[in-house]
Amino acid sequence: MKRFRLFLLPLLIGMAGSAYPALRPASSDDIVSATMACVAISQQAPTDAAAAEALGWHPATASNKDGQPIDMGMTILGHSNNRSLLMVLDGNCSVTAGLKKVADFATTLKQLRMQVAPEKEVPQDGGVVMIKGQQIYLIRPTGSRKSPSIAITTMLRRQAS
């Protein structure tokens, strides 16, 4: 089941980027900051709520039409000063955010590359995978030309057992 969930998170993020074209555009600085927060709060499962709170990220809640809480199966976090959205599942964390224009993907990728200083980088499906130590970053453009967005999934490299 864990293996399935590992691949489910990037799929959900990709769907979020395309299913919600109304994502408000975030700045490259905010997206990079959200990515670093993702790494910090997802180091331990379950999500490190204290670390998220200290960084200004707060969990979202969902309810049905009757006001009853809905279990989302993951932790979704928002920040009052950052338009990015964080989604955490099984120690993996994803950032999704709108972009003002398609070219902002390259700008954000360049800033993220400077922040992370990856040891290895591999192109993948229009995006890139960066590796720094045990941390993996999967960065992909999502959305559309009219409503571009970005999805960044962070995860720790798992040791084979």
C-alpha positions as CSV (number, residue, x, y, z in Angstrom):
1,M,0.0,0.0,0.0
2,K,2.8,2.4,0.8
3,R,4.3,2.0,-2.7
4,F,0.9,2.9,-4.2
5,R,0.6,6.0,-2.0
6,L,4.1,7.1,-3.0
7,F,3.0,7.4,-6.6
8,L,-0.5,8.6,-5.7
9,L,0.8,11.9,-4.3
10,P,2.4,13.2,-7.5
11,L,-0.6,12.1,-9.4
12,L,-3.0,14.0,-7.1
13,I,-0.7,17.1,-7.4
14,G,-0.7,16.9,-11.1
15,M,-4.5,16.6,-11.1
16,A,-4.7,19.6,-8.7
17,G,-2.6,21.7,-11.1
18,S,-4.9,21.0,-14.0
19,A,-8.2,20.6,-12.2
20,Y,-8.0,24.0,-10.5
21,P,-7.0,26.5,-13.2
22,A,-8.0,29.2,-10.7
23,L,-4.9,28.7,-8.6
24,R,-3.7,32.1,-7.7
25,P,-0.2,32.8,-9.1
26,A,2.6,32.6,-6.5
27,S,6.0,34.3,-6.8
28,S,9.1,32.2,-7.4
29,D,10.3,33.2,-3.9
30,D,7.1,31.9,-2.4
31,I,7.2,28.6,-4.3
32,V,10.9,28.0,-3.2
33,S,10.0,28.9,0.4
34,A,7.0,26.5,0.3
35,T,9.3,23.8,-1.1
36,M,11.8,24.3,1.7
37,A,8.9,24.2,4.2
38,C,7.7,20.9,2.6
39,V,11.1,19.4,3.3
40,A,11.2,20.6,6.9
41,I,7.7,19.4,7.8
42,S,7.7,16.1,6.0
43,Q,10.9,14.6,7.5
44,Q,8.9,12.5,9.9
45,A,5.6,10.8,9.5
46,P,3.0,11.9,10.4
47,T,3.5,15.4,9.4
48,D,5.4,17.5,11.9
49,A,2.5,19.8,12.9
50,A,4.7,21.9,15.2
51,A,7.3,22.5,12.5
52,A,4.5,23.5,10.0
53,E,3.0,25.9,12.6
54,A,6.3,27.5,13.3
55,L,6.8,28.1,9.6
56,G,3.3,29.7,9.4
57,W,1.6,26.7,7.6
58,H,-1.8,25.7,8.9
59,P,-3.9,22.6,8.1
60,A,-7.0,22.9,5.9
61,T,-10.2,21.2,6.7
62,A,-12.9,20.0,4.5
63,S,-16.6,19.3,5.2
64,N,-19.5,18.0,3.3
65,K,-22.7,20.0,2.5
66,D,-24.0,19.1,6.0
67,G,-20.9,20.5,7.7
68,Q,-19.6,17.1,8.7
69,P,-15.8,16.8,8.5
70,I,-14.3,14.8,5.5
71,D,-11.2,12.8,5.9
72,M,-9.0,14.0,3.0
73,G,-6.5,11.1,3.4
74,M,-3.7,13.6,3.5
75,T,-2.7,16.8,5.2
76,I,-3.3,20.0,3.2
77,L,-1.6,23.1,4.4
78,G,-2.0,26.8,3.6
79,H,-0.2,30.0,4.6
80,S,-1.6,33.4,4.9
81,N,1.4,35.1,3.1
82,N,2.1,32.4,0.5
83,R,-0.2,31.4,-2.3
84,S,1.3,28.0,-2.7
85,L,-0.5,24.9,-1.3
86,L,1.2,22.0,0.4
87,M,-0.1,18.5,0.4
88,V,1.5,15.8,2.7
89,L,1.0,12.1,2.5
90,D,3.2,9.3,4.0
91,G,6.2,11.6,4.6
92,N,6.1,13.0,1.0
93,C,5.1,16.6,0.5
94,S,4.1,18.4,-2.6
95,V,3.8,22.1,-3.4
96,T,1.4,23.3,-6.1
97,A,1.0,26.9,-7.1
98,G,-0.2,28.9,-10.0
99,L,2.2,30.8,-12.2
100,K,1.6,34.2,-13.9
101,K,3.1,32.9,-17.2
102,V,4.6,29.8,-18.6
103,A,8.1,31.3,-18.5
104,D,7.8,31.6,-14.7
105,F,8.4,27.8,-14.5
106,A,12.0,28.3,-15.7
107,T,12.5,31.2,-13.4
108,T,11.3,29.2,-10.4
109,L,13.3,26.1,-11.4
110,K,16.5,28.3,-11.6
111,Q,15.8,29.7,-8.1
112,L,15.1,26.3,-6.7
113,R,18.3,24.9,-8.2
114,M,20.3,27.7,-6.5
115,Q,18.5,27.0,-3.1
116,V,18.9,23.2,-3.2
117,A,22.3,23.0,-5.0
118,P,21.5,19.5,-6.3
119,E,24.2,16.8,-6.5
120,K,22.4,15.2,-9.5
121,E,19.7,16.4,-11.9
122,V,17.8,14.4,-14.5
123,P,15.2,15.7,-17.0
124,Q,11.9,14.0,-16.7
125,D,8.6,14.6,-18.6
126,G,9.1,18.3,-19.2
127,G,10.3,18.8,-15.7
128,V,13.3,17.7,-13.7
129,V,14.3,15.4,-10.8
130,M,16.9,16.9,-8.5
131,I,18.7,14.9,-5.8
132,K,20.6,16.3,-2.8
133,G,21.7,13.8,-0.3
134,Q,18.7,11.6,0.6
135,Q,16.2,14.3,-0.5
136,I,14.5,14.0,-4.0
137,Y,12.7,16.8,-5.7
138,L,10.4,16.1,-8.6
139,I,9.6,19.5,-10.3
140,R,7.0,19.6,-13.1
141,P,5.0,22.1,-15.1
142,T,1.3,21.6,-14.7
143,G,-1.9,23.4,-15.7
144,S,-2.2,24.9,-19.2
145,R,-0.8,27.7,-21.3
146,K,-3.7,29.9,-20.2
147,S,-3.4,28.9,-16.5
148,P,0.1,27.6,-15.9
149,S,1.1,26.0,-12.6
150,I,3.9,24.1,-11.0
151,A,4.0,20.9,-8.9
152,I,7.0,20.1,-6.8
153,T,7.1,16.8,-4.8
154,T,9.7,16.3,-2.2
155,M,10.5,12.9,-0.7
156,L,13.3,11.0,1.1
157,R,15.1,8.3,-0.8
158,R,14.0,5.0,0.7
159,Q,16.5,2.4,1.5
160,A,15.8,-1.1,0.0
161,S,15.1,-3.7,2.7
